[in-house]
């Protein structure tokens, strides 16, 4: 297959793809999938933390249209280290179109097989630092054991703190990845620096993930990528584009990703004229229940925050630190105190050293002392919990009264943002 553009592409910076247009697009996509001769298909959407990607809607339609035309259609969300979807999360993503009991859950510690490894010297060259760590690629074994003859990876392209832009090869190599792939890639990104990563298409971890996909997975797993670009605003979220391509970086899959990145950079990055002295963020409790996820409020605003400023995170659903007990305990033990503190803790704590993704998260979730973070979480996290983790504390009732008075409607759920 030669490069030359995405297989399918619609949209642009001013486009507003309607429900009817999306349905027509999916019907065309199904025709193309059936035309490939694929009979056993795995659909890979994100989980509810990408609720607004429109991927859930697309996968629900794909599953419904394909199930009577092929032998087998399964759905496995790209969880990474996140918790499996329960019935409520499944309904949020797919409505009633997919039975929650039908979902296959990726267990990132158990369900994987190693397919290759980028050597340490290559990693050091790409990252530009001497880390002395290779990058093994382990993925869910169903991707390479001939269970399926086509994988349809459906996800959003958006600026991302680890890979520069999310989606594409990251959706599979991390979303359906194994422990060392996830841990080390996140660690490499954190050491490199979030300011030099977020919104950069050629970020080191993106390069590494693309190389791993091209070398180790592309020849063993036929993947069709469906990439959405969604713009959020005070009037809601608008589907600006959908791009479809098969294969790695030198194939239409790579063309689809580059086209999606160009659009995402245009509609998902906002440059402010003056840094924020105070910024208020609101985390939708449906999506954000841990600081592991909720600290996106810090990642996504830190480039816009003034030195000495204050970021207030109003997080009524955040009731824990980590998504699993191991990581939760590590965050409680060490807190968010900056890069040097995290690296020192890693050197002293073997359990933390064995969980490099947690080290990366502690670095990403810190402000390096540039500005303060005031968290207003669920009452299940106490003042002592929050302050021990390195943040200031504000009771959630007081935060809601001060910053979301009666009559204020959160038109843009998810990561709502206000400068005051």
C-alpha positions as a LaTeX table, in Angstrom:
\begin{tabular}{lrrr}
\hline
Residue & $x$ (\AA) & $y$ (\AA) & $z$ (\AA) \\
\hline
Unk1 & 0.00 & 0.00 & 0.00 \\
Unk2 & 1.41 & 3.38 & $-0.93$ \\
Unk3 & 0.99 & 6.65 & 0.85 \\
Unk4 & $-1.00$ & 9.45 & $-0.72$ \\
Unk5 & $-3.66$ & 10.53 & 1.74 \\
Unk6 & $-6.30$ & 9.10 & 4.05 \\
Unk7 & $-8.72$ & 6.53 & 2.65 \\
Unk8 & $-11.64$ & 8.67 & 3.84 \\
Unk9 & $-11.61$ & 12.24 & 5.14 \\
Unk10 & $-14.31$ & 14.77 & 5.89 \\
Unk11 & $-14.35$ & 18.07 & 7.71 \\
Unk12 & $-12.25$ & 21.12 & 8.42 \\
Unk13 & $-11.77$ & 23.92 & 10.92 \\
Unk14 & $-15.24$ & 25.39 & 10.31 \\
Unk15 & $-17.06$ & 22.11 & 9.66 \\
Unk16 & $-19.91$ & 20.94 & 11.87 \\
Unk17 & $-20.49$ & 17.30 & 11.01 \\
Unk18 & $-24.14$ & 16.51 & 11.71 \\
Unk19 & $-25.63$ & 13.28 & 13.02 \\
Unk20 & $-26.92$ & 12.45 & 9.54 \\
Unk21 & $-23.53$ & 13.12 & 7.97 \\
Unk22 & $-21.85$ & 10.95 & 10.60 \\
Unk23 & $-24.29$ & 8.11 & 9.97 \\
Unk24 & $-23.64$ & 8.33 & 6.22 \\
Unk25 & $-19.90$ & 8.32 & 6.85 \\
Unk26 & $-20.16$ & 5.21 & 9.02 \\
Unk27 & $-22.26$ & 3.44 & 6.38 \\
Unk28 & $-19.57$ & 4.18 & 3.79 \\
Unk29 & $-16.95$ & 2.95 & 6.24 \\
Unk30 & $-18.83$ & $-0.30$ & 6.80 \\
Unk31 & $-19.00$ & $-0.84$ & 3.05 \\
Unk32 & $-15.24$ & $-0.43$ & 2.87 \\
Unk33 & $-14.64$ & $-2.81$ & 5.77 \\
Unk34 & $-16.87$ & $-5.52$ & 4.32 \\
Unk35 & $-15.20$ & $-4.99$ & 0.96 \\
Unk36 & $-11.82$ & $-5.95$ & 2.42 \\
Unk37 & $-13.10$ & $-9.46$ & 3.03 \\
Unk38 & $-12.55$ & $-9.24$ & 6.80 \\
Unk39 & $-14.84$ & $-11.63$ & 8.69 \\
Unk40 & $-13.61$ & $-11.39$ & 12.29 \\
Unk41 & $-13.41$ & $-7.78$ & 13.46 \\
Unk42 & $-12.28$ & $-6.17$ & 16.72 \\
Unk43 & $-13.52$ & $-2.64$ & 17.40 \\
Unk44 & $-11.28$ & $-0.65$ & 19.76 \\
Unk45 & $-12.86$ & 2.55 & 21.14 \\
Unk46 & $-11.53$ & 4.63 & 24.06 \\
Unk47 & $-13.19$ & 4.51 & 27.47 \\
Unk48 & $-15.46$ & 7.10 & 29.07 \\
Unk49 & $-12.51$ & 9.42 & 29.79 \\
Unk50 & $-12.76$ & 10.26 & 26.06 \\
Unk51 & $-16.54$ & 10.56 & 26.26 \\
Unk52 & $-16.71$ & 13.53 & 23.90 \\
Unk53 & $-14.56$ & 11.98 & 21.17 \\
Unk54 & $-17.69$ & 10.66 & 19.38 \\
Unk55 & $-15.86$ & 7.33 & 19.21 \\
Unk56 & $-18.53$ & 5.62 & 21.33 \\
Unk57 & $-21.23$ & 6.66 & 18.89 \\
Unk58 & $-19.17$ & 5.56 & 15.90 \\
Unk59 & $-18.37$ & 2.16 & 17.43 \\
Unk60 & $-22.01$ & 1.61 & 18.40 \\
Unk61 & $-23.06$ & 2.23 & 14.80 \\
Unk62 & $-20.26$ & 0.09 & 13.40 \\
Unk63 & $-21.16$ & $-2.82$ & 15.67 \\
Unk64 & $-24.81$ & $-2.64$ & 14.74 \\
Unk65 & $-24.18$ & $-2.48$ & 10.99 \\
Unk66 & $-21.42$ & $-5.11$ & 10.92 \\
Unk67 & $-22.90$ & $-7.82$ & 13.10 \\
Unk68 & $-25.16$ & $-9.18$ & 10.36 \\
Unk69 & $-22.53$ & $-8.89$ & 7.61 \\
Unk70 & $-19.50$ & $-10.61$ & 9.15 \\
Unk71 & $-18.87$ & $-13.68$ & 11.30 \\
Unk72 & $-17.76$ & $-11.96$ & 14.50 \\
Unk73 & $-17.61$ & $-8.43$ & 15.92 \\
Unk74 & $-16.13$ & $-7.77$ & 19.37 \\
Unk75 & $-15.54$ & $-4.52$ & 21.27 \\
Unk76 & $-12.48$ & $-4.00$ & 23.49 \\
Unk77 & $-12.02$ & $-0.47$ & 24.89 \\
Unk78 & $-8.45$ & 0.84 & 24.97 \\
Unk79 & $-8.18$ & 1.13 & 28.75 \\
Unk80 & $-4.44$ & 1.46 & 29.28 \\
Unk81 & $-4.20$ & 1.55 & 33.08 \\
Unk82 & $-7.77$ & 2.75 & 33.59 \\
Unk83 & $-10.52$ & 0.78 & 35.28 \\
Unk84 & $-12.79$ & $-1.39$ & 33.10 \\
Unk85 & $-16.09$ & 0.12 & 32.06 \\
Unk86 & $-19.04$ & $-0.80$ & 34.24 \\
Unk87 & $-22.66$ & $-0.71$ & 33.03 \\
Unk88 & $-22.99$ & 3.03 & 33.70 \\
Unk89 & $-19.80$ & 3.93 & 31.84 \\
Unk90 & $-20.75$ & 1.62 & 28.98 \\
Unk91 & $-24.13$ & 3.32 & 28.58 \\
Unk92 & $-22.44$ & 6.72 & 28.59 \\
Unk93 & $-20.19$ & 5.65 & 25.74 \\
Unk94 & $-22.48$ & 3.46 & 23.63 \\
Unk95 & $-26.02$ & 4.08 & 24.83 \\
Unk96 & $-28.04$ & 0.89 & 24.72 \\
Unk97 & $-26.50$ & $-0.22$ & 21.42 \\
Unk98 & $-23.88$ & $-2.46$ & 23.05 \\
Unk99 & $-24.58$ & $-4.80$ & 25.95 \\
Unk100 & $-22.05$ & $-3.97$ & 28.72 \\
Unk101 & $-21.59$ & $-7.70$ & 29.32 \\
Unk102 & $-20.37$ & $-8.01$ & 25.73 \\
Unk103 & $-17.35$ & $-5.74$ & 26.25 \\
Unk104 & $-13.92$ & $-7.35$ & 26.37 \\
Unk105 & $-11.74$ & $-5.77$ & 29.06 \\
Unk106 & $-8.01$ & $-5.23$ & 28.55 \\
Unk107 & $-6.06$ & $-6.29$ & 31.63 \\
Unk108 & $-2.80$ & $-4.45$ & 31.15 \\
Unk109 & $-0.81$ & $-6.58$ & 33.57 \\
Unk110 & $-2.06$ & $-10.03$ & 32.52 \\
Unk111 & $-3.39$ & $-10.14$ & 28.96 \\
Unk112 & $-0.29$ & $-9.12$ & 27.01 \\
Unk113 & 2.53 & $-10.60$ & 24.97 \\
Unk114 & 5.82 & $-8.93$ & 24.02 \\
Unk115 & 6.27 & $-8.42$ & 20.27 \\
Unk116 & 9.52 & $-6.42$ & 20.12 \\
Unk117 & 11.79 & $-3.91$ & 21.81 \\
Unk118 & 13.46 & $-0.62$ & 20.89 \\
Unk119 & 17.02 & $-0.70$ & 22.30 \\
Unk120 & 18.19 & 1.74 & 24.96 \\
Unk121 & 20.60 & 3.55 & 22.67 \\
Unk122 & 17.81 & 4.30 & 20.20 \\
Unk123 & 15.56 & 5.53 & 23.00 \\
Unk124 & 18.34 & 7.78 & 24.31 \\
Unk125 & 18.88 & 9.21 & 20.82 \\
Unk126 & 15.19 & 10.01 & 20.34 \\
Unk127 & 14.64 & 11.42 & 23.84 \\
Unk128 & 17.93 & 13.29 & 23.82 \\
Unk129 & 18.87 & 12.10 & 27.31 \\
Unk130 & 20.90 & 9.19 & 28.63 \\
Unk131 & 18.29 & 7.06 & 30.39 \\
Unk132 & 19.70 & 3.59 & 29.80 \\
Unk133 & 16.26 & 2.03 & 29.32 \\
Unk134 & 14.93 & 0.15 & 26.34 \\
Unk135 & 11.24 & 0.31 & 25.32 \\
Unk136 & 9.62 & $-3.14$ & 25.12 \\
Unk137 & 6.39 & $-3.38$ & 23.14 \\
Unk138 & 3.82 & $-5.65$ & 24.74 \\
Unk139 & 0.22 & $-5.61$ & 23.52 \\
Unk140 & $-2.96$ & $-7.49$ & 24.21 \\
Unk141 & $-2.39$ & $-10.92$ & 22.73 \\
Unk142 & $-5.59$ & $-10.90$ & 20.68 \\
Unk143 & $-3.96$ & $-8.33$ & 18.40 \\
Unk144 & $-1.40$ & $-10.88$ & 17.22 \\
Unk145 & $-2.84$ & $-14.37$ & 17.83 \\
Unk146 & $-5.05$ & $-14.46$ & 14.70 \\
Unk147 & $-8.25$ & $-14.00$ & 16.70 \\
Unk148 & $-9.21$ & $-11.22$ & 14.25 \\
Unk149 & $-8.40$ & $-10.42$ & 10.66 \\
Unk150 & $-9.11$ & $-6.68$ & 11.06 \\
Unk151 & $-8.81$ & $-4.30$ & 14.01 \\
Unk152 & $-10.73$ & $-1.01$ & 13.73 \\
Unk153 & $-9.14$ & 1.52 & 16.09 \\
Unk154 & $-11.52$ & 4.43 & 16.73 \\
Unk155 & $-10.20$ & 7.37 & 18.73 \\
Unk156 & $-9.70$ & 11.10 & 19.01 \\
Unk157 & $-6.64$ & 13.08 & 18.00 \\
Unk158 & $-6.06$ & 15.82 & 20.57 \\
Unk159 & $-3.01$ & 17.49 & 22.19 \\
Unk160 & $-1.57$ & 15.09 & 24.76 \\
Unk161 & 0.98 & 15.45 & 27.56 \\
Unk162 & 2.77 & 12.13 & 26.87 \\
Unk163 & 2.73 & 11.72 & 23.08 \\
Unk164 & 2.33 & 15.33 & 21.93 \\
Unk165 & $-0.95$ & 14.36 & 20.27 \\
Unk166 & $-3.06$ & 11.40 & 21.37 \\
Unk167 & $-4.65$ & 8.74 & 19.21 \\
Unk168 & $-3.36$ & 6.68 & 16.28 \\
Unk169 & $-0.58$ & 4.20 & 17.22 \\
Unk170 & $-0.78$ & 5.26 & 20.89 \\
Unk171 & $-4.38$ & 4.05 & 21.00 \\
Unk172 & $-3.19$ & 0.46 & 20.53 \\
Unk173 & 0.38 & 0.34 & 21.85 \\
Unk174 & $-0.61$ & 2.13 & 25.09 \\
Unk175 & $-4.39$ & 1.68 & 25.22 \\
Unk176 & $-3.96$ & $-2.08$ & 24.73 \\
Unk177 & $-0.37$ & $-2.10$ & 25.97 \\
Unk178 & 1.49 & $-3.94$ & 28.69 \\
Unk179 & 3.17 & $-2.70$ & 31.88 \\
Unk180 & 6.65 & $-1.85$ & 30.61 \\
Unk181 & 5.35 & $-0.23$ & 27.42 \\
Unk182 & 3.05 & 2.04 & 29.41 \\
Unk183 & 5.40 & 2.66 & 32.33 \\
Unk184 & 8.53 & 3.48 & 30.38 \\
Unk185 & 6.88 & 5.57 & 27.65 \\
Unk186 & 5.24 & 7.79 & 30.26 \\
Unk187 & 8.48 & 8.06 & 32.20 \\
Unk188 & 10.43 & 9.08 & 29.09 \\
Unk189 & 7.89 & 11.81 & 28.40 \\
Unk190 & 7.92 & 13.15 & 31.95 \\
Unk191 & 11.71 & 13.34 & 32.03 \\
Unk192 & 11.74 & 15.06 & 28.64 \\
Unk193 & 9.26 & 17.70 & 29.83 \\
Unk194 & 5.57 & 18.36 & 29.39 \\
Unk195 & 6.11 & 21.89 & 28.06 \\
Unk196 & 8.20 & 20.51 & 25.19 \\
Unk197 & 5.73 & 17.66 & 24.52 \\
Unk198 & 2.14 & 18.89 & 24.68 \\
Unk199 & 0.92 & 19.82 & 21.21 \\
Unk200 & 4.14 & 18.82 & 19.40 \\
Unk201 & 3.58 & 16.24 & 16.66 \\
Unk202 & 7.21 & 15.09 & 16.69 \\
Unk203 & 7.42 & 14.59 & 20.48 \\
Unk204 & 9.88 & 11.81 & 21.43 \\
Unk205 & 7.31 & 9.36 & 22.76 \\
Unk206 & 5.21 & 9.78 & 19.62 \\
Unk207 & 8.28 & 8.90 & 17.55 \\
Unk208 & 8.97 & 5.85 & 19.70 \\
Unk209 & 5.39 & 4.57 & 19.59 \\
Unk210 & 5.21 & 5.02 & 15.83 \\
Unk211 & 8.51 & 3.17 & 15.36 \\
Unk212 & 7.30 & 0.31 & 17.53 \\
Unk213 & 4.04 & 0.02 & 15.63 \\
Unk214 & 5.80 & 0.13 & 12.24 \\
Unk215 & 8.42 & $-2.48$ & 13.20 \\
Unk216 & 6.58 & $-4.89$ & 15.44 \\
Unk217 & 2.81 & $-4.64$ & 15.02 \\
Unk218 & 1.94 & $-3.50$ & 11.50 \\
Unk219 & 3.00 & $-6.77$ & 9.85 \\
Unk220 & 1.16 & $-8.90$ & 12.41 \\
Unk221 & $-2.07$ & $-6.94$ & 12.86 \\
Unk222 & $-4.14$ & $-5.30$ & 10.14 \\
Unk223 & $-5.38$ & $-2.02$ & 11.61 \\
Unk224 & $-7.83$ & 0.49 & 10.18 \\
Unk225 & $-7.61$ & 3.80 & 12.08 \\
Unk226 & $-10.67$ & 6.03 & 12.44 \\
Unk227 & $-9.58$ & 9.37 & 13.90 \\
Unk228 & $-11.90$ & 12.13 & 15.09 \\
Unk229 & $-11.17$ & 15.79 & 15.81 \\
Unk230 & $-13.60$ & 17.52 & 18.17 \\
Unk231 & $-13.57$ & 21.19 & 19.17 \\
Unk232 & $-14.99$ & 22.22 & 22.54 \\
Unk233 & $-16.49$ & 25.59 & 23.31 \\
Unk234 & $-19.08$ & 27.36 & 25.40 \\
Unk235 & $-21.80$ & 26.23 & 22.98 \\
Unk236 & $-20.85$ & 22.58 & 23.28 \\
Unk237 & $-18.57$ & 20.26 & 21.36 \\
Unk238 & $-18.45$ & 20.13 & 17.58 \\
Unk239 & $-17.19$ & 17.26 & 15.44 \\
Unk240 & $-14.83$ & 19.02 & 13.04 \\
Unk241 & $-13.30$ & 16.09 & 11.19 \\
Unk242 & $-13.00$ & 12.34 & 10.67 \\
Unk243 & $-10.01$ & 10.74 & 8.99 \\
Unk244 & $-9.61$ & 7.06 & 8.08 \\
Unk245 & $-6.51$ & 5.18 & 6.98 \\
Unk246 & $-4.97$ & 1.74 & 7.28 \\
Unk247 & $-1.49$ & 0.93 & 8.53 \\
Unk248 & 1.62 & 2.62 & 9.87 \\
Unk249 & 3.39 & 5.90 & 9.32 \\
Unk250 & 4.31 & 5.22 & 5.68 \\
Unk251 & 0.77 & 4.12 & 4.78 \\
Unk252 & $-2.63$ & 5.85 & 4.61 \\
Unk253 & $-2.91$ & 5.37 & 8.38 \\
Unk254 & $-0.02$ & 7.77 & 8.83 \\
Unk255 & $-1.56$ & 10.19 & 6.34 \\
Unk256 & $-4.84$ & 10.10 & 8.25 \\
Unk257 & $-3.03$ & 10.86 & 11.50 \\
Unk258 & $-1.07$ & 13.77 & 10.05 \\
Unk259 & $-4.23$ & 15.26 & 8.58 \\
Unk260 & $-6.02$ & 14.91 & 11.92 \\
Unk261 & $-3.08$ & 16.49 & 13.78 \\
Unk262 & $-3.10$ & 19.50 & 11.44 \\
Unk263 & $-6.79$ & 20.06 & 12.16 \\
Unk264 & $-6.43$ & 19.41 & 15.90 \\
Unk265 & $-3.58$ & 21.91 & 16.15 \\
Unk266 & $-5.87$ & 24.47 & 14.56 \\
Unk267 & $-8.98$ & 23.90 & 16.69 \\
Unk268 & $-7.70$ & 22.39 & 19.97 \\
Unk269 & $-4.87$ & 24.76 & 20.88 \\
Unk270 & $-5.70$ & 28.23 & 22.14 \\
Unk271 & $-2.99$ & 30.85 & 22.65 \\
Unk272 & $-3.72$ & 33.37 & 25.40 \\
Unk273 & $-2.49$ & 36.94 & 25.29 \\
Unk274 & $-1.66$ & 37.11 & 29.00 \\
Unk275 & $-0.93$ & 34.26 & 31.44 \\
Unk276 & $-3.61$ & 33.32 & 33.95 \\
Unk277 & $-3.19$ & 34.71 & 37.47 \\
Unk278 & $-6.11$ & 32.57 & 38.55 \\
Unk279 & $-7.79$ & 29.84 & 36.55 \\
Unk280 & $-10.83$ & 27.82 & 37.60 \\
Unk281 & $-11.33$ & 24.36 & 36.11 \\
Unk282 & $-14.34$ & 22.12 & 36.57 \\
Unk283 & $-14.07$ & 18.33 & 36.24 \\
Unk284 & $-17.26$ & 16.56 & 35.22 \\
Unk285 & $-17.88$ & 13.90 & 37.91 \\
Unk286 & $-19.07$ & 11.48 & 35.25 \\
Unk287 & $-15.60$ & 11.41 & 33.70 \\
Unk288 & $-13.15$ & 12.31 & 36.47 \\
Unk289 & $-13.04$ & 10.27 & 39.67 \\
Unk290 & $-9.32$ & 10.26 & 40.50 \\
Unk291 & $-6.43$ & 12.71 & 40.38 \\
Unk292 & $-4.77$ & 10.19 & 38.03 \\
Unk293 & $-7.31$ & 11.39 & 35.47 \\
Unk294 & $-8.31$ & 14.74 & 36.96 \\
Unk295 & $-4.83$ & 16.19 & 36.89 \\
Unk296 & $-5.46$ & 16.86 & 33.23 \\
Unk297 & $-6.60$ & 20.15 & 34.71 \\
Unk298 & $-2.93$ & 20.80 & 35.53 \\
Unk299 & $-1.45$ & 19.33 & 32.34 \\
Unk300 & $-3.70$ & 21.31 & 30.02 \\
Unk301 & $-3.35$ & 24.69 & 31.74 \\
Unk302 & 0.25 & 24.83 & 32.95 \\
Unk303 & 1.57 & 26.49 & 29.78 \\
Unk304 & $-0.97$ & 29.28 & 30.29 \\
Unk305 & $-0.45$ & 29.80 & 34.04 \\
Unk306 & 1.45 & 32.81 & 35.37 \\
Unk307 & 4.30 & 32.28 & 37.82 \\
Unk308 & 2.80 & 32.67 & 41.29 \\
Unk309 & $-0.73$ & 32.10 & 39.96 \\
Unk310 & $-3.43$ & 29.82 & 41.34 \\
Unk311 & $-5.20$ & 26.96 & 39.59 \\
Unk312 & $-8.45$ & 25.93 & 41.28 \\
Unk313 & $-9.69$ & 22.44 & 40.42 \\
Unk314 & $-13.37$ & 21.97 & 41.23 \\
Unk315 & $-13.68$ & 18.19 & 41.20 \\
Unk316 & $-16.89$ & 16.89 & 42.84 \\
Unk317 & $-16.34$ & 13.34 & 41.54 \\
Unk318 & $-12.67$ & 12.92 & 42.49 \\
Unk319 & $-12.66$ & 10.53 & 45.45 \\
Unk320 & $-9.25$ & 8.87 & 45.11 \\
Unk321 & $-5.75$ & 9.46 & 43.77 \\
Unk322 & $-4.94$ & 6.40 & 41.65 \\
Unk323 & $-7.05$ & 4.26 & 39.35 \\
Unk324 & $-5.86$ & 1.09 & 41.08 \\
Unk325 & $-4.85$ & 0.39 & 44.71 \\
Unk326 & $-1.11$ & 0.13 & 43.98 \\
Unk327 & $-0.85$ & 3.48 & 42.26 \\
Unk328 & $-3.24$ & 5.12 & 44.72 \\
Unk329 & $-0.98$ & 4.07 & 47.60 \\
Unk330 & 2.13 & 5.38 & 45.81 \\
Unk331 & 0.56 & 8.79 & 45.16 \\
Unk332 & $-0.55$ & 9.03 & 48.79 \\
Unk333 & 2.96 & 8.08 & 49.91 \\
Unk334 & 4.91 & 10.53 & 47.78 \\
Unk335 & 2.55 & 13.27 & 46.55 \\
Unk336 & 3.01 & 15.82 & 43.78 \\
Unk337 & 6.19 & 17.71 & 44.72 \\
Unk338 & 8.04 & 18.15 & 41.43 \\
Unk339 & 10.45 & 16.35 & 39.16 \\
Unk340 & 13.45 & 16.22 & 41.49 \\
Unk341 & 11.37 & 15.04 & 44.45 \\
Unk342 & 9.79 & 12.31 & 42.30 \\
Unk343 & 13.18 & 11.11 & 41.01 \\
Unk344 & 14.61 & 11.09 & 44.54 \\
Unk345 & 11.60 & 9.13 & 45.75 \\
Unk346 & 12.06 & 6.66 & 42.89 \\
Unk347 & 15.68 & 6.11 & 43.93 \\
Unk348 & 14.64 & 5.42 & 47.54 \\
Unk349 & 11.43 & 3.43 & 47.02 \\
Unk350 & 11.74 & 0.18 & 45.03 \\
Unk351 & 7.98 & $-0.09$ & 44.67 \\
Unk352 & 7.81 & 3.34 & 43.05 \\
Unk353 & 10.81 & 2.49 & 40.85 \\
Unk354 & 8.87 & $-0.54$ & 39.63 \\
Unk355 & 5.95 & 1.70 & 38.62 \\
Unk356 & 7.50 & 4.25 & 36.27 \\
Unk357 & 4.10 & 5.44 & 35.05 \\
Unk358 & 3.41 & 6.54 & 38.62 \\
Unk359 & 6.73 & 8.43 & 38.69 \\
Unk360 & 5.73 & 10.13 & 35.43 \\
Unk361 & 2.34 & 11.01 & 36.85 \\
Unk362 & 3.87 & 12.56 & 39.99 \\
Unk363 & 6.03 & 14.74 & 37.73 \\
Unk364 & 3.25 & 15.66 & 35.32 \\
Unk365 & 0.87 & 16.43 & 38.18 \\
Unk366 & 3.26 & 18.91 & 39.79 \\
Unk367 & 3.70 & 22.57 & 38.93 \\
Unk368 & 7.43 & 22.57 & 39.77 \\
Unk369 & 6.61 & 25.36 & 42.21 \\
Unk370 & 5.59 & 27.84 & 39.50 \\
Unk371 & 1.99 & 28.18 & 40.66 \\
Unk372 & $-0.27$ & 26.69 & 43.31 \\
Unk373 & $-3.07$ & 24.18 & 42.89 \\
Unk374 & $-6.18$ & 24.29 & 45.06 \\
Unk375 & $-8.23$ & 21.08 & 44.86 \\
Unk376 & $-11.90$ & 20.86 & 45.78 \\
Unk377 & $-12.59$ & 17.10 & 45.62 \\
Unk378 & $-15.33$ & 14.80 & 46.80 \\
Unk379 & $-15.61$ & 14.64 & 50.62 \\
Unk380 & $-14.07$ & 11.16 & 50.42 \\
Unk381 & $-10.69$ & 12.90 & 50.05 \\
Unk382 & $-9.96$ & 14.85 & 53.22 \\
Unk383 & $-8.07$ & 18.07 & 53.71 \\
Unk384 & $-5.18$ & 16.06 & 55.13 \\
Unk385 & $-5.15$ & 13.76 & 52.09 \\
Unk386 & $-5.05$ & 16.68 & 49.66 \\
Unk387 & $-2.48$ & 18.75 & 51.52 \\
Unk388 & $-0.21$ & 15.75 & 52.04 \\
Unk389 & $-0.28$ & 15.25 & 48.28 \\
Unk390 & 1.06 & 18.76 & 47.76 \\
Unk391 & $-2.09$ & 20.74 & 46.95 \\
Unk392 & $-4.13$ & 23.34 & 48.80 \\
Unk393 & $-7.62$ & 22.26 & 49.89 \\
Unk394 & $-11.03$ & 23.80 & 49.40 \\
Unk395 & $-14.26$ & 22.08 & 50.54 \\
Unk396 & $-16.34$ & 21.14 & 47.52 \\
Unk397 & $-19.50$ & 22.84 & 48.81 \\
Unk398 & $-17.62$ & 26.11 & 49.26 \\
Unk399 & $-16.03$ & 25.79 & 45.82 \\
Unk400 & $-19.35$ & 25.17 & 44.11 \\
Unk401 & $-20.93$ & 28.12 & 45.91 \\
Unk402 & $-18.05$ & 30.47 & 45.09 \\
Unk403 & $-17.32$ & 29.49 & 41.53 \\
Unk404 & $-20.55$ & 27.92 & 40.24 \\
Unk405 & $-23.34$ & 30.03 & 41.76 \\
Unk406 & $-27.00$ & 29.32 & 41.02 \\
Unk407 & $-27.84$ & 30.11 & 37.44 \\
Unk408 & $-24.42$ & 29.29 & 36.04 \\
Unk409 & $-24.75$ & 26.53 & 33.48 \\
Unk410 & $-21.74$ & 24.45 & 32.53 \\
Unk411 & $-22.37$ & 24.41 & 28.80 \\
Unk412 & $-19.16$ & 22.55 & 28.04 \\
Unk413 & $-18.93$ & 19.53 & 30.35 \\
Unk414 & $-15.67$ & 17.73 & 30.82 \\
Unk415 & $-12.70$ & 20.02 & 31.44 \\
Unk416 & $-14.56$ & 23.31 & 31.86 \\
Unk417 & $-12.22$ & 26.30 & 32.07 \\
Unk418 & $-12.59$ & 29.85 & 33.32 \\
Unk419 & $-10.07$ & 32.62 & 33.81 \\
Unk420 & $-11.08$ & 35.03 & 36.55 \\
\hline
\end{tabular}
